[in-house]
């Protein structure tokens, strides 16, 4: 009898603690603790302040920046630029998605139309567990339209028509959602504002879906940029081989415009969070392009006022060897060890462990370019973004590019040098790397 009383007391006590917590405020129970593990291939950068801007005289008289103290939050950053092989994973994902969607129109096994409880899924999702059998006559016939037509093939090779590798993605426009006029009105129980959609049209905000913008973009790199970037220069061999051949797998991807780089970040976020969801883990922050301030903070490597990522005022070390892949002297491209882009991580990293923050390829940032941006950006996480519309003048479609490249002189390698390129242009000397905000402090 005593044992029964003790057990009964314990049950009552545990029940009362779980529901009432002795009347004290203790928060919601049952939530897991959280520790953010290091993302593969990324480096952690703690929050900090630094002097953003030129550390040398403005030799080009650009007058588009000045030195100011700013502070950035903690974040993760790719140790190297995104490589051809890493970007190829994105291209293959888009290719395989299109194939499975196409097959699913005729073969049910390639799409999942019901969840585990028998509820319909609309629209159906791709079943990645079903393998494509290219030897199957029915499947091969369905997929045939994704390949180049016979008269378009070089040397008769059957190849995917890269013009059809279109990636559809969605993004939430937080800037427009944050406007006071676009907030939900609790008195009228409705939205009353208007937004500019992805097509540049002004539409009424009817519900939260108005802030979810859809975009569709081709993901394949512009391999012809090797020819179009240079007049009277023989670069044809790189058009067929630089992105495709395994010899260049660990080289930085180029020929990717700003919108393609942003789409890659969306894919990378979905890819990781999809895995975490299946594992029952919490989501992480989105992958994205670094802001201009984050990029410069990372490039300086905690060496404030340094002219280059490695510190000091010179592009050579004490042995006289160049410290990055750029255009040294009067055009002796190979004097630094490389003519065009070279493998990522060939040169020593900066103090944060980041490779190629100067030279090799320049890098896209998330910010729009404005000559006076340093005058009006906040000193906490400085950020200036403008979502250019199709009919906007070209000056509104400029995005900040940092770091200098294999074809640039030493001035563009400096931490404080800023320049731009148009968001829809793809170049043989511009790549990118991703960042991810840190959860916590």
Kinemage of the C-alpha trace (Angstrom):
@kinemage 1
@onewidth
@group {chain A} dominant
@subgroup {mainchain}
@vectorlist {calphas} color= white
{ca unk a 1} P 0.000 0.000 0.000
{ca unk a 2} L 2.856 2.373 0.810
{ca unk a 3} L 4.421 1.679 -2.576
{ca unk a 4} L 1.153 2.549 -4.324
{ca unk a 5} L 0.900 5.808 -2.384
{ca unk a 6} L 4.489 6.765 -3.270
{ca unk a 7} L 3.931 6.019 -6.961
{ca unk a 8} L 0.673 7.957 -6.921
{ca unk a 9} L 2.375 10.925 -5.236
{ca unk a 10} L 5.178 10.933 -7.813
{ca unk a 11} L 2.691 10.830 -10.704
{ca unk a 12} L 0.707 13.727 -9.270
{ca unk a 13} L 3.892 15.713 -8.539
{ca unk a 14} L 5.323 15.175 -12.038
{ca unk a 15} L 1.984 16.086 -13.638
{ca unk a 16} L 1.712 19.276 -11.609
{ca unk a 17} L 5.290 20.317 -12.436
{ca unk a 18} L 4.814 19.692 -16.118
{ca unk a 19} L 1.661 21.798 -16.326
{ca unk a 20} L 2.025 24.446 -13.641
{ca unk a 21} L 5.749 24.711 -12.864
{ca unk a 22} L 4.910 25.828 -9.332
{ca unk a 23} L 3.522 29.070 -10.717
{ca unk a 24} L 6.920 30.288 -11.959
{ca unk a 25} L 7.747 31.453 -15.459
{ca unk a 26} L 10.119 28.816 -16.871
{ca unk a 27} L 9.409 28.878 -20.594
{ca unk a 28} L 8.013 26.173 -22.852
{ca unk a 29} L 9.271 22.697 -22.027
{ca unk a 30} L 10.323 20.020 -24.471
{ca unk a 31} L 12.411 22.220 -26.771
{ca unk a 32} L 15.800 20.846 -27.772
{ca unk a 33} L 19.000 22.695 -27.067
{ca unk a 34} L 20.744 24.099 -30.111
{ca unk a 35} L 24.360 24.060 -31.163
{ca unk a 36} L 25.301 25.174 -34.649
{ca unk a 37} L 27.945 22.868 -36.029
{ca unk a 38} L 30.520 24.145 -38.491
{ca unk a 39} L 29.193 24.026 -42.077
{ca unk a 40} L 31.331 21.982 -44.447
{ca unk a 41} L 33.897 24.092 -46.281
{ca unk a 42} L 33.099 27.281 -44.362
{ca unk a 43} L 34.988 29.464 -41.894
{ca unk a 44} L 33.532 31.220 -38.846
{ca unk a 45} L 33.990 34.974 -38.560
{ca unk a 46} L 33.121 36.534 -35.178
{ca unk a 47} L 31.269 39.806 -34.983
{ca unk a 48} L 33.507 42.845 -34.938
{ca unk a 49} L 34.169 46.424 -35.952
{ca unk a 50} L 36.640 47.632 -38.550
{ca unk a 51} L 37.516 50.654 -40.630
{ca unk a 52} L 35.759 50.087 -43.931
{ca unk a 53} L 37.156 51.896 -46.933
{ca unk a 54} L 40.462 52.659 -48.664
{ca unk a 55} L 43.756 52.060 -46.910
{ca unk a 56} L 45.679 53.755 -49.723
{ca unk a 57} L 45.326 56.872 -51.811
{ca unk a 58} L 42.514 56.919 -54.377
{ca unk a 59} L 44.835 56.445 -57.368
{ca unk a 60} L 41.951 56.038 -59.814
{ca unk a 61} L 40.142 59.145 -58.526
{ca unk a 62} L 36.975 57.072 -58.346
{ca unk a 63} L 35.848 58.970 -55.211
{ca unk a 64} L 33.235 56.307 -54.448
{ca unk a 65} L 34.331 55.435 -50.928
{ca unk a 66} L 35.815 56.881 -47.772
{ca unk a 67} L 37.009 55.356 -44.527
{ca unk a 68} L 34.422 54.847 -41.771
{ca unk a 69} L 34.054 52.564 -38.776
{ca unk a 70} L 31.332 49.922 -39.112
{ca unk a 71} L 30.272 46.801 -37.242
{ca unk a 72} L 29.142 43.462 -38.678
{ca unk a 73} L 27.476 40.476 -37.053
{ca unk a 74} L 29.002 36.998 -36.874
{ca unk a 75} L 28.697 34.806 -39.956
{ca unk a 76} L 30.051 31.788 -41.794
{ca unk a 77} L 31.853 32.183 -45.122
{ca unk a 78} L 33.068 29.738 -47.745
{ca unk a 79} L 36.807 29.238 -47.380
{ca unk a 80} L 37.179 29.353 -51.168
{ca unk a 81} L 35.194 30.547 -54.128
{ca unk a 82} L 32.512 28.154 -55.378
{ca unk a 83} L 34.216 25.722 -57.722
{ca unk a 84} L 33.109 24.309 -61.062
{ca unk a 85} L 32.355 20.957 -59.440
{ca unk a 86} L 30.277 22.501 -56.650
{ca unk a 87} L 28.259 24.562 -59.106
{ca unk a 88} L 27.856 21.479 -61.309
{ca unk a 89} L 25.946 19.836 -58.446
{ca unk a 90} L 23.401 22.665 -58.787
{ca unk a 91} L 23.207 22.227 -62.572
{ca unk a 92} L 22.709 18.478 -62.213
{ca unk a 93} L 19.983 19.019 -59.615
{ca unk a 94} L 18.077 21.283 -62.012
{ca unk a 95} L 18.598 18.823 -64.888
{ca unk a 96} L 17.411 15.823 -62.854
{ca unk a 97} L 14.431 17.756 -61.477
{ca unk a 98} L 13.266 18.667 -64.969
{ca unk a 99} L 13.714 15.079 -66.126
{ca unk a 100} L 11.689 13.653 -63.256
{ca unk a 101} L 8.941 16.242 -63.702
{ca unk a 102} L 8.762 15.383 -67.367
{ca unk a 103} L 8.652 11.643 -66.658
{ca unk a 104} L 6.064 12.160 -63.923
{ca unk a 105} L 3.571 13.497 -66.445
{ca unk a 106} L 3.326 9.983 -67.889
{ca unk a 107} L 4.793 7.677 -65.247
{ca unk a 108} L 3.325 8.023 -61.749
{ca unk a 109} L 6.335 6.513 -59.972
{ca unk a 110} L 8.402 9.661 -60.474
{ca unk a 111} L 6.056 11.927 -58.495
{ca unk a 112} L 4.583 11.690 -54.993
{ca unk a 113} L 0.954 12.812 -54.992
{ca unk a 114} L -0.036 11.651 -51.482
{ca unk a 115} L 1.551 11.949 -48.063
{ca unk a 116} L 1.974 9.077 -45.593
{ca unk a 117} L -1.600 9.566 -44.344
{ca unk a 118} L -3.155 9.435 -47.814
{ca unk a 119} L -3.754 13.181 -48.057
{ca unk a 120} L -3.269 14.652 -51.551
{ca unk a 121} L -0.124 16.707 -52.225
{ca unk a 122} L -0.757 19.531 -54.662
{ca unk a 123} L 1.280 20.048 -56.679
{ca unk a 124} L 2.972 16.617 -56.494
{ca unk a 125} L 6.595 16.505 -55.398
{ca unk a 126} L 9.499 14.679 -57.015
{ca unk a 127} L 10.287 11.151 -55.870
{ca unk a 128} L 14.084 11.134 -55.832
{ca unk a 129} L 14.227 7.470 -54.838
{ca unk a 130} L 12.973 6.335 -58.249
{ca unk a 131} L 15.924 5.876 -60.585
{ca unk a 132} L 15.784 6.978 -64.218
{ca unk a 133} L 16.421 4.091 -66.602
{ca unk a 134} L 17.905 5.607 -69.738
{ca unk a 135} L 17.845 2.212 -71.440
{ca unk a 136} L 14.064 2.072 -71.091
{ca unk a 137} L 12.489 2.925 -74.443
{ca unk a 138} L 9.485 4.770 -72.975
{ca unk a 139} L 11.561 6.917 -70.623
{ca unk a 140} L 14.152 7.640 -73.296
{ca unk a 141} L 11.461 8.802 -75.706
{ca unk a 142} L 9.921 11.138 -73.103
{ca unk a 143} L 13.295 12.706 -72.284
{ca unk a 144} L 14.388 13.076 -75.880
{ca unk a 145} L 13.042 16.626 -76.162
{ca unk a 146} L 15.443 17.791 -73.430
{ca unk a 147} L 18.414 17.067 -75.691
{ca unk a 148} L 19.744 19.134 -78.555
{ca unk a 149} L 18.000 18.584 -81.869
{ca unk a 150} L 19.954 16.547 -84.364
{ca unk a 151} L 20.856 19.529 -86.553
{ca unk a 152} L 22.194 21.489 -83.526
{ca unk a 153} L 24.645 18.854 -82.321
{ca unk a 154} L 28.379 19.333 -82.666
{ca unk a 155} L 30.116 16.234 -84.026
{ca unk a 156} L 26.853 14.322 -83.630
{ca unk a 157} L 27.140 14.125 -79.840
{ca unk a 158} L 23.896 13.738 -77.906
{ca unk a 159} L 23.955 16.461 -75.248
{ca unk a 160} L 21.478 18.170 -72.935
{ca unk a 161} L 20.070 21.404 -74.325
{ca unk a 162} L 21.396 23.747 -71.631
{ca unk a 163} L 18.914 26.430 -72.674
{ca unk a 164} L 16.224 24.308 -71.008
{ca unk a 165} L 17.930 24.129 -67.618
{ca unk a 166} L 15.561 26.614 -65.989
{ca unk a 167} L 15.402 26.878 -62.197
{ca unk a 168} L 12.172 28.114 -60.645
{ca unk a 169} L 12.555 29.497 -57.155
{ca unk a 170} L 10.819 31.746 -54.662
{ca unk a 171} L 12.134 34.371 -52.295
{ca unk a 172} L 10.505 36.483 -49.592
{ca unk a 173} L 10.839 40.247 -50.095
{ca unk a 174} L 11.424 41.311 -46.494
{ca unk a 175} L 12.136 44.909 -47.513
{ca unk a 176} L 8.641 45.451 -48.874
{ca unk a 177} L 7.025 43.347 -46.152
{ca unk a 178} L 8.625 45.547 -43.483
{ca unk a 179} L 7.065 48.780 -44.758
{ca unk a 180} L 4.534 50.217 -42.299
{ca unk a 181} L 1.996 50.643 -45.103
{ca unk a 182} L 2.208 46.923 -45.923
{ca unk a 183} L 1.650 45.606 -42.395
{ca unk a 184} L -1.453 43.665 -41.432
{ca unk a 185} L -4.108 45.963 -39.973
{ca unk a 186} L -5.560 44.326 -36.848
{ca unk a 187} L -8.450 46.783 -36.741
{ca unk a 188} L -9.729 46.188 -40.284
{ca unk a 189} L -8.459 42.578 -40.385
{ca unk a 190} L -6.840 43.111 -43.781
{ca unk a 191} L -3.803 44.384 -45.685
{ca unk a 192} L -4.048 47.810 -47.286
{ca unk a 193} L -0.670 48.392 -48.951
{ca unk a 194} L 0.794 47.802 -52.412
{ca unk a 195} L 4.037 46.215 -53.573
{ca unk a 196} L 6.116 46.009 -56.733
{ca unk a 197} L 6.147 42.415 -57.944
{ca unk a 198} L 8.937 40.619 -59.813
{ca unk a 199} L 7.589 41.888 -63.159
{ca unk a 200} L 7.762 45.517 -62.025
{ca unk a 201} L 3.999 45.863 -61.634
{ca unk a 202} L 2.360 47.592 -58.672
{ca unk a 203} L -0.210 45.258 -57.114
{ca unk a 204} L -2.338 45.283 -53.980
{ca unk a 205} L -1.296 43.244 -50.969
{ca unk a 206} L -4.115 40.784 -50.390
{ca unk a 207} L -2.305 38.399 -48.054
{ca unk a 208} L 1.203 37.232 -47.116
{ca unk a 209} L 1.678 35.539 -50.477
{ca unk a 210} L 2.173 38.976 -52.042
{ca unk a 211} L 5.648 39.106 -50.494
{ca unk a 212} L 6.664 35.743 -51.986
{ca unk a 213} L 8.219 36.552 -55.342
{ca unk a 214} L 8.785 33.950 -58.035
{ca unk a 215} L 11.704 33.915 -60.432
{ca unk a 216} L 12.813 31.570 -63.197
{ca unk a 217} L 16.391 31.628 -64.430
{ca unk a 218} L 18.680 29.567 -66.609
{ca unk a 219} L 21.450 28.108 -64.455
{ca unk a 220} L 24.090 27.056 -66.969
{ca unk a 221} L 27.244 29.232 -66.985
{ca unk a 222} L 27.996 31.362 -70.033
{ca unk a 223} L 30.883 29.367 -71.493
{ca unk a 224} L 31.246 31.792 -74.414
{ca unk a 225} L 32.314 34.585 -72.041
{ca unk a 226} L 35.900 33.462 -72.610
{ca unk a 227} L 35.610 34.786 -76.157
{ca unk a 228} L 33.224 37.720 -75.708
{ca unk a 229} L 35.265 39.251 -72.855
{ca unk a 230} L 38.379 39.690 -74.989
{ca unk a 231} L 38.868 41.023 -78.496
{ca unk a 232} L 41.555 39.476 -80.710
{ca unk a 233} L 42.474 36.878 -78.095
{ca unk a 234} L 42.478 33.114 -78.605
{ca unk a 235} L 40.496 31.599 -75.712
{ca unk a 236} L 38.330 29.105 -77.609
{ca unk a 237} L 39.746 26.035 -75.790
{ca unk a 238} L 38.203 27.216 -72.515
{ca unk a 239} L 34.676 27.476 -73.926
{ca unk a 240} L 34.313 23.700 -74.219
{ca unk a 241} L 36.517 22.565 -71.367
{ca unk a 242} L 36.694 25.011 -68.428
{ca unk a 243} L 33.327 24.155 -66.886
{ca unk a 244} L 32.892 20.627 -68.249
{ca unk a 245} L 36.257 18.887 -67.967
{ca unk a 246} L 37.326 17.224 -64.683
{ca unk a 247} L 40.740 18.876 -65.026
{ca unk a 248} L 39.046 22.127 -63.943
{ca unk a 249} L 36.816 20.719 -61.189
{ca unk a 250} L 38.622 22.609 -58.421
{ca unk a 251} L 38.850 25.879 -60.323
{ca unk a 252} L 36.478 28.758 -59.474
{ca unk a 253} L 33.285 28.782 -61.512
{ca unk a 254} L 32.996 31.778 -63.849
{ca unk a 255} L 30.488 32.903 -66.450
{ca unk a 256} L 27.839 33.089 -63.720
{ca unk a 257} L 25.858 36.320 -63.480
{ca unk a 258} L 24.578 37.863 -60.251
{ca unk a 259} L 21.095 36.376 -60.546
{ca unk a 260} L 22.489 32.896 -61.130
{ca unk a 261} L 24.702 33.270 -58.056
{ca unk a 262} L 21.671 34.249 -55.980
{ca unk a 263} L 19.696 31.287 -57.333
{ca unk a 264} L 22.563 28.980 -56.323
{ca unk a 265} L 22.270 30.295 -52.743
{ca unk a 266} L 18.535 29.506 -52.738
{ca unk a 267} L 19.222 25.972 -53.978
{ca unk a 268} L 21.946 25.441 -51.382
{ca unk a 269} L 19.596 26.560 -48.602
{ca unk a 270} L 16.805 24.254 -49.761
{ca unk a 271} L 19.211 21.355 -50.141
{ca unk a 272} L 20.494 21.610 -46.555
{ca unk a 273} L 17.203 22.483 -44.861
{ca unk a 274} L 15.485 19.616 -46.696
{ca unk a 275} L 18.002 17.219 -45.171
{ca unk a 276} L 17.638 18.787 -41.696
{ca unk a 277} L 13.862 18.522 -41.907
{ca unk a 278} L 14.028 14.791 -42.646
{ca unk a 279} L 16.421 14.350 -39.729
{ca unk a 280} L 14.063 16.210 -37.388
{ca unk a 281} L 16.557 19.016 -36.850
{ca unk a 282} L 15.962 22.762 -36.821
{ca unk a 283} L 16.559 24.923 -39.883
{ca unk a 284} L 19.589 27.160 -40.296
{ca unk a 285} L 19.922 30.646 -41.717
{ca unk a 286} L 19.752 31.035 -45.483
{ca unk a 287} L 22.860 30.901 -47.622
{ca unk a 288} L 23.344 34.174 -49.475
{ca unk a 289} L 25.891 36.386 -51.153
{ca unk a 290} L 27.976 38.450 -48.704
{ca unk a 291} L 27.244 42.110 -48.232
{ca unk a 292} L 29.970 44.496 -49.282
{ca unk a 293} L 30.835 45.175 -45.635
{ca unk a 294} L 30.955 41.477 -44.746
{ca unk a 295} L 33.209 40.787 -47.704
{ca unk a 296} L 35.693 43.516 -46.759
{ca unk a 297} L 35.617 42.522 -43.088
{ca unk a 298} L 36.452 38.952 -44.091
{ca unk a 299} L 39.141 40.015 -46.559
{ca unk a 300} L 40.969 42.085 -43.964
{ca unk a 301} L 41.406 39.004 -41.792
{ca unk a 302} L 41.355 40.973 -38.536
{ca unk a 303} L 44.305 43.046 -39.772
{ca unk a 304} L 42.694 46.463 -39.590
{ca unk a 305} L 44.010 49.156 -41.934
{ca unk a 306} L 45.888 46.547 -43.986
{ca unk a 307} L 46.038 47.239 -47.701
{ca unk a 308} L 45.787 43.585 -48.817
{ca unk a 309} L 44.317 40.423 -47.247
{ca unk a 310} L 47.798 39.246 -46.263
{ca unk a 311} L 48.631 42.601 -44.608
{ca unk a 312} L 51.367 45.024 -45.586
{ca unk a 313} L 51.686 47.306 -48.583
{ca unk a 314} L 53.134 44.980 -51.201
{ca unk a 315} L 51.999 42.147 -53.459
{ca unk a 316} L 55.218 40.142 -52.911
{ca unk a 317} L 56.538 38.321 -49.869
{ca unk a 318} L 60.066 38.725 -48.491
{ca unk a 319} L 61.365 36.127 -50.975
{ca unk a 320} L 60.034 38.214 -53.845
{ca unk a 321} L 57.174 35.837 -54.743
{ca unk a 322} L 53.756 37.223 -55.627
{ca unk a 323} L 51.001 36.520 -53.109
{ca unk a 324} L 48.001 36.260 -55.422
{ca unk a 325} L 46.960 35.479 -58.975
{ca unk a 326} L 46.578 38.802 -60.804
{ca unk a 327} L 48.181 40.870 -63.593
{ca unk a 328} L 51.551 41.881 -62.157
{ca unk a 329} L 54.125 44.279 -63.543
{ca unk a 330} L 53.259 45.434 -67.096
{ca unk a 331} L 51.236 42.432 -68.107
{ca unk a 332} L 53.477 39.489 -67.248
{ca unk a 333} L 50.474 37.332 -66.342
{ca unk a 334} L 52.448 34.197 -65.534
{ca unk a 335} L 54.953 35.824 -63.159
{ca unk a 336} L 52.643 34.964 -60.235
{ca unk a 337} L 52.328 31.332 -61.315
{ca unk a 338} L 49.071 31.496 -63.283
{ca unk a 339} L 47.880 32.857 -66.600
{ca unk a 340} L 44.106 32.464 -66.178
{ca unk a 341} L 42.212 31.272 -63.049
{ca unk a 342} L 44.032 28.614 -61.061
{ca unk a 343} L 42.869 26.043 -58.490
{ca unk a 344} L 41.194 27.548 -55.458
{ca unk a 345} L 43.358 27.577 -52.349
{ca unk a 346} L 46.660 27.635 -54.223
{ca unk a 347} L 47.915 30.682 -52.326
{ca unk a 348} L 48.096 30.963 -48.536
{ca unk a 349} L 44.913 31.997 -46.675
{ca unk a 350} L 44.495 35.204 -44.698
{ca unk a 351} L 44.321 35.319 -40.898
{ca unk a 352} L 40.704 34.102 -40.914
{ca unk a 353} L 41.598 31.070 -43.037
{ca unk a 354} L 39.979 32.405 -46.216
{ca unk a 355} L 41.633 31.724 -49.564
{ca unk a 356} L 41.780 33.956 -52.656
{ca unk a 357} L 40.196 37.033 -51.111
{ca unk a 358} L 42.424 38.893 -53.543
{ca unk a 359} L 42.949 37.801 -57.118
{ca unk a 360} L 42.096 34.593 -58.992
{ca unk a 361} L 38.500 35.704 -59.680
{ca unk a 362} L 36.613 38.748 -58.485
{ca unk a 363} L 33.459 38.051 -56.482
{ca unk a 364} L 29.838 39.131 -56.534
{ca unk a 365} L 28.366 40.688 -53.388
{ca unk a 366} L 24.699 41.150 -52.536
{ca unk a 367} L 24.847 44.948 -52.651
{ca unk a 368} L 23.800 47.298 -55.397
{ca unk a 369} L 26.455 49.767 -56.483
{ca unk a 370} L 26.044 53.434 -55.732
{ca unk a 371} L 28.948 55.883 -55.671
{ca unk a 372} L 27.562 57.532 -52.538
{ca unk a 373} L 26.490 54.370 -50.680
{ca unk a 374} L 29.086 54.899 -47.941
{ca unk a 375} L 27.365 58.187 -47.087
{ca unk a 376} L 23.942 56.760 -46.321
{ca unk a 377} L 24.479 53.110 -45.302
{ca unk a 378} L 24.074 52.350 -41.597
{ca unk a 379} L 27.197 51.733 -39.520
{ca unk a 380} L 25.688 48.487 -38.149
{ca unk a 381} L 25.652 45.730 -40.766
{ca unk a 382} L 25.857 48.238 -43.665
{ca unk a 383} L 23.687 47.129 -46.542
{ca unk a 384} L 22.319 48.749 -49.687
{ca unk a 385} L 20.165 46.600 -51.948
{ca unk a 386} L 17.931 47.502 -54.827
{ca unk a 387} L 15.876 44.944 -56.711
{ca unk a 388} L 16.254 46.207 -60.270
{ca unk a 389} L 13.131 45.989 -62.417
{ca unk a 390} L 13.163 44.985 -66.086
{ca unk a 391} L 12.550 48.553 -67.308
{ca unk a 392} L 15.016 50.240 -64.968
{ca unk a 393} L 18.001 52.083 -66.493
{ca unk a 394} L 21.203 50.055 -66.611
{ca unk a 395} L 22.761 52.215 -63.881
{ca unk a 396} L 20.248 50.686 -61.447
{ca unk a 397} L 21.381 47.158 -62.341
{ca unk a 398} L 24.935 47.507 -61.055
{ca unk a 399} L 26.129 45.138 -58.332
{ca unk a 400} L 29.269 45.534 -56.247
{ca unk a 401} L 32.200 43.307 -57.212
{ca unk a 402} L 35.176 42.873 -54.895
{ca unk a 403} L 38.612 41.277 -54.741
{ca unk a 404} L 40.127 41.731 -58.190
{ca unk a 405} L 40.879 38.896 -60.579
{ca unk a 406} L 43.543 37.147 -62.607
{ca unk a 407} L 43.329 39.876 -65.269
{ca unk a 408} L 43.397 42.904 -62.913
{ca unk a 409} L 46.280 45.046 -61.747
{ca unk a 410} L 47.239 45.175 -58.071
{ca unk a 411} L 45.019 48.174 -57.234
{ca unk a 412} L 41.878 46.053 -57.575
{ca unk a 413} L 43.265 43.484 -55.127
{ca unk a 414} L 43.196 45.983 -52.266
{ca unk a 415} L 40.682 45.360 -49.488
{ca unk a 416} L 39.062 48.766 -49.847
{ca unk a 417} L 38.739 48.898 -53.639
{ca unk a 418} L 35.173 48.649 -54.882
{ca unk a 419} L 33.926 48.311 -58.437
{ca unk a 420} L 30.811 46.966 -60.143
{ca unk a 421} L 29.375 44.848 -62.915
{ca unk a 422} L 25.843 44.597 -64.288
{ca unk a 423} L 23.674 41.930 -62.649
{ca unk a 424} L 22.760 40.204 -65.919
{ca unk a 425} L 26.312 40.067 -67.270
{ca unk a 426} L 28.548 37.009 -66.965
{ca unk a 427} L 32.316 37.334 -67.070
{ca unk a 428} L 35.281 35.003 -67.274
{ca unk a 429} L 36.857 36.774 -64.309
{ca unk a 430} L 33.941 36.955 -61.815
{ca unk a 431} L 32.847 34.172 -59.473
{ca unk a 432} L 31.332 34.134 -55.993
{ca unk a 433} L 31.263 32.544 -52.572
{ca unk a 434} L 28.423 32.150 -50.058
{ca unk a 435} L 27.931 33.300 -46.485
{ca unk a 436} L 25.445 32.265 -43.782
{ca unk a 437} L 24.509 34.316 -40.736
{ca unk a 438} L 25.424 32.731 -37.416
{ca unk a 439} L 22.598 31.666 -35.096
{ca unk a 440} L 23.325 33.347 -31.778
{ca unk a 441} L 26.137 35.639 -30.707
